[in-house]
């Protein structure tokens, strides 16, 4: 028998960011979302991640700075390209940055800490969907650029795990092709 949770997970889809709109989650809902997001495997209880909330006018300020950075890197931008950068963070009413915060630990490798942060971002995505919001997890070019990370509020040693865009969504999310599980499963045997 399939539970409603299993059915939900089997059918979860990301909403297109361009179709997310207000209202977004309330402060209490955001607190609930982040509490759920933080309930992940975390070897050593290091919390090697943190959240940055982008909402209100801050989203437009980030976009202006990203457009300026893109122009410094690429040269003069077309109006369409400038608008693309200006609206990166203002399409949804809330964007949650999930940030990898490296911790020094002789027993726990950095890659494991980064994976814990990936679980945080996935929990956040699923929780937002379960709460009835549309959500989408992306990174984009500015995640891999030192100046971009600084604009977005990251410290030099921190890295972007993802930006989860959250808002109301009235449409039907596109069902993308999913991988063929039979091509991804190997049974380990004694002869291996």
MDTraj code that builds the backbone (N, CA, C; nanometers):
import mdtraj as md
import numpy as np

residues = "UNK UNK UNK UNK UNK UNK UNK UNK UNK UNK UNK UNK UNK UNK UNK UNK UNK UNK UNK UNK UNK UNK UNK UNK UNK UNK UNK UNK UNK UNK UNK UNK UNK UNK UNK UNK UNK UNK UNK UNK UNK UNK UNK UNK UNK UNK UNK UNK UNK UNK UNK UNK UNK UNK UNK UNK UNK UNK UNK UNK UNK UNK UNK UNK UNK UNK UNK UNK UNK UNK UNK UNK UNK UNK UNK UNK UNK UNK UNK UNK UNK UNK UNK UNK UNK UNK UNK UNK UNK UNK UNK UNK UNK UNK UNK UNK UNK UNK UNK UNK UNK UNK UNK UNK UNK UNK UNK UNK UNK UNK UNK UNK UNK UNK UNK UNK UNK UNK UNK UNK UNK UNK UNK UNK UNK UNK UNK UNK UNK UNK UNK UNK UNK UNK UNK UNK UNK UNK UNK UNK UNK UNK UNK UNK UNK UNK UNK UNK UNK UNK UNK UNK UNK UNK UNK UNK UNK UNK UNK UNK UNK UNK UNK UNK UNK UNK UNK UNK UNK UNK UNK UNK UNK UNK UNK UNK UNK UNK UNK UNK UNK UNK UNK UNK UNK UNK UNK UNK UNK UNK UNK UNK".split()
xyz = np.array([
    [0.0849, -0.1188, 0.0000],
    [0.0000, 0.0000, 0.0000],
    [0.0888, 0.1242, 0.0000],
    [0.0561, 0.2225, -0.0816],
    [0.1342, 0.3444, -0.0936],
    [0.0788, 0.4511, 0.0004],
    [0.1658, 0.5040, 0.0847],
    [0.1226, 0.6116, 0.1740],
    [0.1155, 0.7427, 0.0963],
    [0.0496, 0.8410, 0.1529],
    [0.0407, 0.9717, 0.0866],
    [0.1790, 1.0361, 0.0747],
    [0.2679, 1.0096, 0.1700],
    [0.4039, 1.0641, 0.1625],
    [0.4789, 1.0040, 0.0449],
    [0.4696, 0.8725, 0.0283],
    [0.5360, 0.8069, -0.0847],
    [0.4782, 0.8579, -0.2157],
    [0.3486, 0.8700, -0.2222],
    [0.2827, 0.9209, -0.3437],
    [0.3306, 1.0634, -0.3745],
    [0.3400, 1.1476, -0.2722],
    [0.3891, 1.2844, -0.2892],
    [0.5316, 1.2834, -0.3451],
    [0.6193, 1.2022, -0.2863],
    [0.7587, 1.1979, -0.3307],
    [0.7717, 1.1433, -0.4726],
    [0.6899, 1.0475, -0.5071],
    [0.6936, 0.9912, -0.6424],
    [0.6506, 1.0932, -0.7482],
    [0.5750, 1.1926, -0.7073],
    [0.5198, 1.2883, -0.8035],
    [0.5718, 1.4313, -0.7884],
    [0.6642, 1.4555, -0.6947],
    [0.7166, 1.5906, -0.6729],
    [0.7860, 1.6419, -0.7990],
    [0.7602, 1.7673, -0.8324],
    [0.8223, 1.8318, -0.9486],
    [0.8626, 1.9730, -0.9093],
    [0.9632, 2.0241, -0.9757],
    [1.0039, 2.1627, -0.9546],
    [0.9180, 2.2550, -1.0392],
    [0.8765, 2.3647, -0.9810],
    [0.7977, 2.4651, -1.0530],
    [0.8919, 2.5571, -1.1298],
    [0.8519, 2.6038, -1.2474],
    [0.9359, 2.7000, -1.3210],
    [0.9502, 2.8299, -1.2406],
    [1.0725, 2.8755, -1.2251],
    [1.0970, 2.9957, -1.1453],
    [1.0193, 3.1157, -1.1990],
    [1.0112, 3.1274, -1.3299],
    [0.9433, 3.2423, -1.3905],
    [0.7939, 3.2453, -1.3572],
    [0.7380, 3.1347, -1.3114],
    [0.5949, 3.1294, -1.2803],
    [0.5662, 3.1367, -1.1298],
    [0.6687, 3.1546, -1.0485],
    [0.6487, 3.1710, -0.9047],
    [0.6092, 3.3159, -0.8759],
    [0.5190, 3.3359, -0.7818],
    [0.4727, 3.4717, -0.7529],
    [0.4331, 3.4817, -0.6058],
    [0.4037, 3.6045, -0.5636],
    [0.3570, 3.6279, -0.4271],
    [0.2164, 3.5717, -0.4130],
    [0.1783, 3.5353, -0.2940],
    [0.2581, 3.5457, -0.1721],
    [0.3569, 3.4306, -0.1581],
    [0.4645, 3.4625, -0.0891],
    [0.5601, 3.3612, -0.0495],
    [0.5319, 3.3183, 0.0926],
    [0.6166, 3.2337, 0.1454],
    [0.5969, 3.1867, 0.2829],
    [0.6045, 3.3013, 0.3846],
    [0.5239, 3.2905, 0.4892],
    [0.5290, 3.3864, 0.6002],
    [0.6559, 3.3596, 0.6822],
    [0.6846, 3.4486, 0.7762],
    [0.8013, 3.4278, 0.8633],
    [0.7911, 3.2964, 0.9401],
    [0.6729, 3.2648, 0.9908],
    [0.6551, 3.1375, 1.0620],
    [0.6749, 3.0187, 0.9692],
    [0.6238, 3.0289, 0.8466],
    [0.6428, 2.9199, 0.7505],
    [0.7893, 2.9043, 0.7120],
    [0.8586, 3.0167, 0.6975],
    [1.0025, 3.0099, 0.6666],
    [1.0767, 2.9387, 0.7791],
    [1.0425, 2.9728, 0.9010],
    [1.1060, 2.9066, 1.0164],
    [1.0811, 2.7557, 1.0116],
    [0.9598, 2.7152, 0.9800],
    [0.9270, 2.5734, 0.9681],
    [1.0057, 2.5092, 0.8540],
    [1.0107, 2.5756, 0.7396],
    [1.0852, 2.5227, 0.6255],
    [1.2330, 2.5009, 0.6590],
    [1.2931, 2.5980, 0.7258],
    [1.4355, 2.5875, 0.7587],
    [1.4604, 2.4832, 0.8680],
    [1.3652, 2.4672, 0.9583],
    [1.3761, 2.3619, 1.0602],
    [1.3753, 2.2253, 0.9941],
    [1.2848, 2.2070, 0.8980],
    [1.2795, 2.0806, 0.8238],
    [1.4064, 2.0628, 0.7424],
    [1.4504, 2.1692, 0.6761],
    [1.5707, 2.1607, 0.5927],
    [1.6918, 2.1137, 0.6732],
    [1.7012, 2.1592, 0.7965],
    [1.8183, 2.1278, 0.8800],
    [1.8143, 1.9878, 0.9415],
    [1.7062, 1.9131, 0.9218],
    [1.6954, 1.7769, 0.9761],
    [1.7549, 1.6783, 0.8766],
    [1.8873, 1.6782, 0.8681],
    [1.9583, 1.5947, 0.7704],
    [2.0715, 1.5192, 0.8385],
    [2.1244, 1.4172, 0.7722],
    [2.2452, 1.3545, 0.8237],
    [2.3568, 1.4585, 0.8350],
    [2.4217, 1.4618, 0.9466],
    [2.5258, 1.5616, 0.9739],
    [2.6281, 1.4969, 1.0667],
    [2.7170, 1.4186, 1.0077],
    [2.8194, 1.3473, 1.0835],
    [2.8983, 1.4452, 1.1699],
    [2.9046, 1.4218, 1.2979],
    [2.9765, 1.5081, 1.3909],
    [2.8966, 1.6285, 1.4379],
    [2.7718, 1.6392, 1.3936],
    [2.6868, 1.7531, 1.4303],
    [2.7602, 1.8865, 1.4097],
    [2.8165, 1.9028, 1.2896],
    [2.8962, 2.0212, 1.2588],
    [2.8150, 2.1357, 1.1982],
    [2.6939, 2.1061, 1.1493],
    [2.6142, 2.2050, 1.0754],
    [2.7031, 2.2805, 0.9767],
    [2.7576, 2.2068, 0.8770],
    [2.8503, 2.2698, 0.7827],
    [2.7783, 2.3446, 0.6701],
    [2.6743, 2.4147, 0.7031],
    [2.5935, 2.4900, 0.6087],
    [2.5197, 2.5981, 0.6853],
    [2.4704, 2.6942, 0.6081],
    [2.3883, 2.8006, 0.6654],
    [2.2938, 2.8496, 0.5579],
    [2.2005, 2.9366, 0.5980],
    [2.0989, 2.9895, 0.5074],
    [2.1158, 3.1400, 0.4910],
    [2.0921, 3.1888, 0.3695],
    [2.0822, 3.3321, 0.3433],
    [1.9455, 3.3542, 0.2794],
    [1.8664, 3.4434, 0.3373],
    [1.7339, 3.4745, 0.2829],
    [1.7426, 3.5985, 0.1963],
    [1.6927, 3.5870, 0.0748],
    [1.6848, 3.6986, -0.0188],
    [1.5358, 3.7255, -0.0407],
    [1.4889, 3.8404, 0.0057],
    [1.3479, 3.8751, -0.0114],
    [1.3352, 4.0260, -0.0095],
    [1.2174, 4.0739, -0.0448],
    [1.1940, 4.2183, -0.0477],
    [1.2861, 4.2882, -0.1463],
    [1.3220, 4.4120, -0.1140],
    [1.4058, 4.4939, -0.2017],
    [1.5464, 4.4375, -0.2196],
    [1.5914, 4.3560, -0.1266],
    [1.7264, 4.2985, -0.1375],
    [1.7413, 4.2178, -0.2662],
    [1.6331, 4.1576, -0.3126],
    [1.6394, 4.0780, -0.4354],
    [1.6752, 4.1654, -0.5561],
    [1.6190, 4.2857, -0.5613],
    [1.6489, 4.3766, -0.6710],
    [1.7919, 4.4295, -0.6614],
    [1.8371, 4.4572, -0.5399],
    [1.9750, 4.5058, -0.5224],
    [2.0750, 4.4001, -0.5670],
    [2.0493, 4.2743, -0.5334],
    [2.1374, 4.1651, -0.5781],
    [2.1393, 4.1606, -0.7305],
    [2.0215, 4.1709, -0.7915],
    [2.0136, 4.1666, -0.9372],
    [2.0922, 4.2773, -1.0038],
    [2.0843, 4.3980, -0.9502],
    [2.1609, 4.5102, -1.0067],
    [2.3107, 4.4812, -1.0004],
    [2.3546, 4.4296, -0.8868],
    [2.4976, 4.3995, -0.8707],
    [2.5410, 4.2849, -0.9620],
    [2.4558, 4.1860, -0.9811],
    [2.4893, 4.0759, -1.0721],
    [2.4972, 4.1253, -1.2162],
    [2.4080, 4.2166, -1.2541],
    [2.4129, 4.2729, -1.3893],
    [2.5428, 4.3507, -1.4097],
    [2.5837, 4.4278, -1.3093],
    [2.7104, 4.5015, -1.3178],
    [2.8281, 4.4056, -1.3307],
    [2.8269, 4.2984, -1.2527],
    [2.9347, 4.1996, -1.2590],
    [2.9366, 4.1310, -1.3953],
    [2.8223, 4.0944, -1.4460],
    [2.8157, 4.0299, -1.5779],
    [2.8721, 4.1226, -1.6849],
    [2.8418, 4.2524, -1.6743],
    [2.8919, 4.3478, -1.7732],
    [3.0433, 4.3632, -1.7628],
    [3.0968, 4.3633, -1.6422],
    [3.2430, 4.3693, -1.6256],
    [3.3100, 4.2460, -1.6858],
    [3.2453, 4.1320, -1.6747],
    [3.3035, 4.0066, -1.7238],
    [3.2827, 3.9857, -1.8736],
    [3.1700, 4.0302, -1.9266],
    [3.1324, 3.9988, -2.0646],
    [3.1404, 4.1170, -2.1597],
    [3.1538, 4.2378, -2.1047],
    [3.1437, 4.3563, -2.1890],
    [3.0001, 4.4047, -2.1899],
    [2.9714, 4.5028, -2.2748],
    [2.8361, 4.5587, -2.2774],
    [2.7296, 4.4498, -2.2984],
    [2.6241, 4.4575, -2.2174],
    [2.5157, 4.3596, -2.2262],
    [2.4015, 4.4155, -2.3099],
    [2.3324, 4.3276, -2.3781],
    [2.2091, 4.3689, -2.4448],
    [2.1062, 4.3989, -2.3365],
    [2.0009, 4.4682, -2.3736],
    [1.8947, 4.4970, -2.2767],
    [1.8355, 4.3676, -2.2206],
    [1.8162, 4.2699, -2.3072],
    [1.7582, 4.1425, -2.2622],
    [1.8515, 4.0708, -2.1656],
    [1.9809, 4.0728, -2.1957],
    [2.0782, 4.0062, -2.1074],
    [2.0864, 4.0785, -1.9737],
    [2.0854, 4.2099, -1.9742],
    [2.0895, 4.2881, -1.8499],
    [1.9650, 4.2577, -1.7651],
    [1.8488, 4.2514, -1.8289],
    [1.7252, 4.2222, -1.7568],
    [1.7283, 4.0818, -1.6975],
    [1.7886, 3.9882, -1.7695],
    [1.8020, 3.8515, -1.7187],
    [1.8785, 3.8510, -1.5861],
    [1.9888, 3.9248, -1.5808],
    [2.0685, 3.9301, -1.4578],
    [1.9969, 4.0105, -1.3495],
    [1.9339, 4.1197, -1.3878],
    [1.8654, 4.2045, -1.2895],
    [1.7536, 4.1294, -1.2174],
    [1.6906, 4.0336, -1.2845],
    [1.5759, 3.9637, -1.2260],
    [1.6110, 3.8255, -1.1709],
    [1.7364, 3.7916, -1.1629],
    [1.7771, 3.6582, -1.1156],
    [1.7137, 3.6221, -0.9810],
    [1.7086, 3.7170, -0.8894],
    [1.6615, 3.6886, -0.7541],
    [1.5257, 3.7511, -0.7236],
    [1.4649, 3.8182, -0.8198],
    [1.3374, 3.8839, -0.7923],
    [1.2190, 3.8136, -0.8586],
    [1.2424, 3.7011, -0.9224],
    [1.1314, 3.6306, -0.9876],
    [1.0412, 3.5629, -0.8848],
    [1.0975, 3.5103, -0.7784],
    [1.0190, 3.4472, -0.6714],
    [1.0193, 3.5395, -0.5500],
    [0.9152, 3.5342, -0.4673],
    [0.9125, 3.6221, -0.3495],
    [1.0178, 3.5878, -0.2448],
    [1.0662, 3.4631, -0.2462],
    [1.1700, 3.4230, -0.1509],
    [1.2713, 3.3350, -0.2222],
    [1.3985, 3.3675, -0.2013],
    [1.5072, 3.2805, -0.2450],
    [1.5886, 3.2483, -0.1207],
    [1.6107, 3.1195, -0.0976],
    [1.6922, 3.0767, 0.0161],
    [1.8241, 3.0242, -0.0382],
    [1.9322, 3.0915, -0.0009],
    [2.0647, 3.0421, -0.0347],
    [2.1066, 2.9378, 0.0672],
    [2.1434, 2.8201, 0.0202],
    [2.1988, 2.7161, 0.1062],
    [2.3494, 2.7177, 0.0800],
    [2.4256, 2.7467, 0.1831],
    [2.5680, 2.7744, 0.1711],
    [2.6494, 2.6703, 0.2465],
    [2.7524, 2.6170, 0.1813],
    [2.8450, 2.5247, 0.2459],
    [2.9433, 2.6049, 0.3309],
    [2.9504, 2.5711, 0.4585],
    [3.0420, 2.6364, 0.5527],
    [3.1420, 2.5302, 0.5969],
    [3.2632, 2.5310, 0.5411],
    [3.3604, 2.4280, 0.5780],
    [3.3956, 2.4345, 0.7263],
    [3.4038, 2.3195, 0.7873],
    [3.4441, 2.3094, 0.9275],
    [3.5700, 2.2234, 0.9332],
    [3.6606, 2.2605, 1.0220],
    [3.7806, 2.1788, 1.0416],
    [3.7459, 2.0611, 1.1302],
    [3.7710, 1.9417, 1.0787],
    [3.7486, 1.8212, 1.1565],
    [3.8386, 1.7117, 1.1010],
    [3.9223, 1.6525, 1.1852],
    [4.0177, 1.5518, 1.1358],
    [3.9512, 1.4216, 1.0900],
    [3.8271, 1.3974, 1.1298],
    [3.7616, 1.2708, 1.0969],
    [3.6584, 1.2814, 0.9845],
    [3.6113, 1.4018, 0.9558],
    [3.5014, 1.4166, 0.8602],
    [3.5500, 1.4971, 0.7397],
    [3.5501, 1.4348, 0.6219],
    [3.6003, 1.5050, 0.5029],
    [3.5033, 1.6138, 0.4551],
    [3.5593, 1.7113, 0.3853],
    [3.4795, 1.8228, 0.3345],
    [3.3697, 1.7759, 0.2394],
    [3.3993, 1.6738, 0.1586],
    [3.2977, 1.6283, 0.0635],
    [3.1745, 1.5752, 0.1365],
    [3.1954, 1.5149, 0.2534],
    [3.0812, 1.4650, 0.3307],
    [2.9997, 1.5811, 0.3859],
    [3.0687, 1.6861, 0.4270],
    [2.9990, 1.8048, 0.4755],
    [2.9179, 1.8692, 0.3634],
    [2.9755, 1.8733, 0.2427],
    [2.9060, 1.9308, 0.1285],
    [2.7811, 1.8493, 0.0951],
    [2.7925, 1.7164, 0.1036],
    [2.6764, 1.6307, 0.0794],
    [2.5663, 1.6566, 0.1814],
    [2.6030, 1.6818, 0.3057],
    [2.5042, 1.7156, 0.4076],
    [2.4272, 1.8410, 0.3661],
    [2.4987, 1.9379, 0.3113],
    [2.4342, 2.0597, 0.2624],
    [2.3415, 2.0329, 0.1448],
    [2.3788, 1.9377, 0.0591],
    [2.2903, 1.8997, -0.0502],
    [2.1605, 1.8407, 0.0023],
    [2.1716, 1.7632, 0.1100],
    [2.0514, 1.7080, 0.1728],
    [1.9652, 1.8200, 0.2308],
    [2.0280, 1.9240, 0.2846],
    [1.9551, 2.0403, 0.3360],
    [1.8738, 2.1043, 0.2234],
    [1.9389, 2.1274, 0.1090],
    [1.8695, 2.1916, -0.0033],
    [1.7544, 2.1048, -0.0528],
    [1.7749, 1.9740, -0.0589],
    [1.6668, 1.8857, -0.1047],
    [1.5523, 1.8841, -0.0046],
    [1.5838, 1.8778, 0.1253],
    [1.4768, 1.8839, 0.2265],
    [1.3964, 2.0131, 0.2128],
    [1.4660, 2.1239, 0.1893],
    [1.3984, 2.2530, 0.1739],
    [1.3064, 2.2506, 0.0523],
    [1.3542, 2.1977, -0.0579],
    [1.2749, 2.1894, -0.1803],
    [1.1497, 2.1054, -0.1583],
    [1.1667, 1.9900, -0.0959],
    [1.0536, 1.9004, -0.0703],
    [0.9563, 1.9635, 0.0293],
    [1.0092, 2.0251, 0.1349],
    [0.9227, 2.0866, 0.2369],
    [0.8401, 2.1999, 0.1778],
    [0.9020, 2.2824, 0.0928],
    [0.8269, 2.3921, 0.0313],
    [0.7141, 2.3374, -0.0558],
    [0.7429, 2.2320, -0.1297],
    [0.6391, 2.1697, -0.2125],
    [0.5290, 2.1102, -0.1261],
    [0.5679, 2.0445, -0.0168],
    [0.4691, 1.9842, 0.0731],
    [0.3819, 2.0900, 0.1399],
    [0.4379, 2.2105, 0.1575],
    [0.3637, 2.3191, 0.2195],
    [0.2682, 2.3854, 0.1193],
    [0.2764, 2.3429, -0.0069],
    [0.1867, 2.3963, -0.1084],
    [0.2461, 2.5051, -0.1950],
    [0.3744, 2.5332, -0.1792],
    [0.4410, 2.6338, -0.2612],
    [0.5087, 2.5673, -0.3799],
    [0.5340, 2.6468, -0.4815],
    [0.6207, 2.6031, -0.5897],
    [0.7635, 2.6309, -0.5486],
    [0.8556, 2.5454, -0.5907],
    [0.9957, 2.5648, -0.5531],
    [1.0858, 2.5103, -0.6628],
    [1.2061, 2.5685, -0.6717],
    [1.3044, 2.5271, -0.7709],
    [1.4433, 2.5537, -0.7148],
    [1.5338, 2.4586, -0.7333],
    [1.6710, 2.4660, -0.6811],
    [1.7661, 2.4838, -0.7979],
    [1.8428, 2.5940, -0.7966],
    [1.9403, 2.6197, -0.9021],
    [2.0724, 2.6675, -0.8405],
    [2.1738, 2.6813, -0.9241],
    [2.2997, 2.7440, -0.8824],
    [2.3260, 2.8646, -0.9732],
    [2.3750, 2.8469, -1.0917],
    [2.4011, 2.9463, -1.1948],
    [2.5445, 2.9965, -1.1895],
    [2.5820, 3.0766, -1.2892],
    [2.7207, 3.1160, -1.3119],
    [2.7827, 3.1881, -1.1928],
    [2.7087, 3.2732, -1.1258],
    [2.7624, 3.3549, -1.0164],
    [2.8013, 3.2706, -0.8951],
    [2.7577, 3.1460, -0.8901],
    [2.7947, 3.0564, -0.7802],
    [2.9409, 3.0158, -0.7860],
    [2.9965, 3.0148, -0.9065],
    [3.1350, 2.9709, -0.9266],
    [3.2331, 3.0868, -0.9413],
    [3.1868, 3.2072, -0.9187],
    [3.2703, 3.3258, -0.9360],
    [3.2873, 3.3926, -0.8000],
    [3.4128, 3.4171, -0.7626],
    [3.4399, 3.4757, -0.6310],
    [3.3625, 3.6054, -0.6086],
    [3.3616, 3.6940, -0.7115],
    [3.2909, 3.8211, -0.6970],
    [3.1404, 3.7991, -0.6833],
    [3.0875, 3.6997, -0.7537],
    [2.9457, 3.6678, -0.7428],
    [2.9094, 3.6192, -0.6040],
    [2.9927, 3.5318, -0.5507],
    [2.9664, 3.4814, -0.4150],
    [2.9716, 3.5950, -0.3130],
    [3.0636, 3.6886, -0.3318],
    [3.0729, 3.8024, -0.2393],
    [2.9467, 3.8890, -0.2482],
    [2.8976, 3.9150, -0.3695],
    [2.7746, 3.9926, -0.3869],
    [2.6596, 3.9263, -0.3109],
    [2.6570, 3.7936, -0.3123],
    [2.5464, 3.7184, -0.2536],
    [2.5612, 3.6954, -0.1036],
    [2.6678, 3.7497, -0.0435],
    [2.6818, 3.7440, 0.1020],
    [2.7615, 3.6267, 0.1546],
    [2.8337, 3.5560, 0.0670],
    [2.9159, 3.4440, 0.1128],
    [3.0526, 3.4938, 0.1559],
    [3.1113, 3.4251, 0.2518],
    [3.2481, 3.4525, 0.2942],
    [3.3423, 3.3816, 0.1970],
    [3.4688, 3.4249, 0.1893],
    [3.5606, 3.3682, 0.0896],
    [3.5729, 3.2155, 0.0928],
    [3.5672, 3.1550, 0.2083],
    [3.5841, 3.0097, 0.2175],
    [3.4544, 2.9326, 0.1920],
    [3.3416, 3.0015, 0.1819],
    [3.2118, 2.9357, 0.1645],
    [3.1818, 2.9119, 0.0165],
    [3.0971, 2.8139, -0.0093],
    [3.0560, 2.7810, -0.1454],
    [2.9047, 2.7666, -0.1508],
    [2.8494, 2.7907, -0.2681],
    [2.7057, 2.7784, -0.2898],
    [2.6694, 2.6311, -0.3070],
    [2.5720, 2.5861, -0.2315],
    [2.5114, 2.4550, -0.2546],
    [2.3938, 2.4738, -0.3488],
    [2.3171, 2.5774, -0.3278],
    [2.2071, 2.6067, -0.4184],
    [2.1230, 2.7227, -0.3698],
    [2.0441, 2.7742, -0.4625],
    [1.9469, 2.8774, -0.4327],
    [1.8101, 2.8169, -0.4571],
    [1.7280, 2.8104, -0.3526],
    [1.5945, 2.7532, -0.3634],
    [1.4952, 2.8686, -0.3731],
    [1.4338, 2.8807, -0.4899],
    [1.3341, 2.9837, -0.5167],
    [1.1985, 2.9287, -0.4746],
    [1.1245, 3.0072, -0.3945],
    [0.9977, 2.9610, -0.3380],
    [0.8907, 3.0688, -0.3552],
    [0.7733, 3.0268, -0.3989],
    [0.6610, 3.1183, -0.4120],
    [0.5335, 3.0437, -0.4437],
    [0.4261, 3.1172, -0.4562],
    [0.3000, 3.0565, -0.4963],
    [0.3111, 3.0142, -0.6428],
    [0.2407, 2.9078, -0.6771],
    [0.2460, 2.8544, -0.8133],
    [0.1096, 2.8000, -0.8494],
    [0.0525, 2.8516, -0.9578],
    [-0.0829, 2.8145, -0.9973],
    [-0.0868, 2.7134, -1.1110],
    [0.0244, 2.6937, -1.1762],
    [0.0256, 2.6097, -1.2955],
    [0.0487, 2.4627, -1.2644],
    [0.0792, 2.3908, -1.3684],
    [0.1142, 2.2497, -1.3582],
    [0.2615, 2.2376, -1.3957],
    [0.3419, 2.1869, -1.3049],
    [0.4853, 2.1735, -1.3319],
    [0.5082, 2.0700, -1.4412],
    [0.6050, 2.0979, -1.5261],
    [0.6417, 2.0111, -1.6368],
    [0.7019, 1.8813, -1.5829],
    [0.6622, 1.7710, -1.6384],
    [0.7201, 1.6414, -1.6013],
    [0.8359, 1.6133, -1.6962],
    [0.9562, 1.6285, -1.6454],
    [1.0735, 1.6036, -1.7288],
    [1.1009, 1.4539, -1.7359],
    [1.1728, 1.4116, -1.8377],
    [1.2079, 1.2695, -1.8445],
    [1.2936, 1.2300, -1.7232],
    [1.2646, 1.1174, -1.6689],
    [1.3393, 1.0662, -1.5537],
    [1.4325, 0.9548, -1.6000],
    [1.5401, 0.9288, -1.5253],
    [1.6346, 0.8256, -1.5685],
    [1.5721, 0.6859, -1.5653],
    [1.6240, 0.6003, -1.6518],
    [1.5833, 0.4599, -1.6549],
    [1.6559, 0.3890, -1.5409],
    [1.5842, 0.3568, -1.4351],
    [1.6464, 0.2967, -1.3172],
    [1.7218, 0.1681, -1.3495],
    [1.6720, 0.0897, -1.4442],
    [1.7381, -0.0369, -1.4763],
    [1.8807, -0.0164, -1.5261],
    [1.9107, 0.1009, -1.5816],
    [2.0468, 0.1280, -1.6295],
    [2.1368, 0.1810, -1.5179],
    [2.0787, 0.2083, -1.4025],
    [2.1535, 0.2689, -1.2914],
    [2.1767, 0.1746, -1.1744],
    [2.1223, 0.0547, -1.1805],
    [2.1296, -0.0374, -1.0676],
    [2.2238, -0.1512, -1.0993],
    [2.3167, -0.1735, -1.0079],
    [2.4068, -0.2884, -1.0150],
    [2.3959, -0.3621, -0.8834],
    [2.3846, -0.4915, -0.8923],
    [2.3797, -0.5743, -0.7724],
    [2.5210, -0.6234, -0.7441],
    [2.5720, -0.5917, -0.6271],
    [2.7062, -0.6368, -0.5905],
    [2.7004, -0.7828, -0.5538],
    [2.7871, -0.8608, -0.6131],
    [2.7884, -1.0039, -0.5849],
    [2.9208, -1.0461, -0.5267],
    [2.9231, -1.1666, -0.4734],
    [3.0429, -1.2209, -0.4110],
    [3.1565, -1.2367, -0.5110],
    [3.1241, -1.2518, -0.6409],
    [3.2283, -1.2704, -0.7424],
    [3.2884, -1.1388, -0.7894],
    [3.2396, -1.0293, -0.7409],
    [3.2895, -0.8971, -0.7858],
    [3.4212, -0.8621, -0.7196],
])
top = md.Topology()
chain = top.add_chain()
for i, resn in enumerate(residues, 1):
    res = top.add_residue(resn, chain, resSeq=i)
    for name in ("N", "CA", "C"):
        top.add_atom(name, md.element.get_by_symbol(name[0]), res)
traj = md.Trajectory(xyz[None], top)
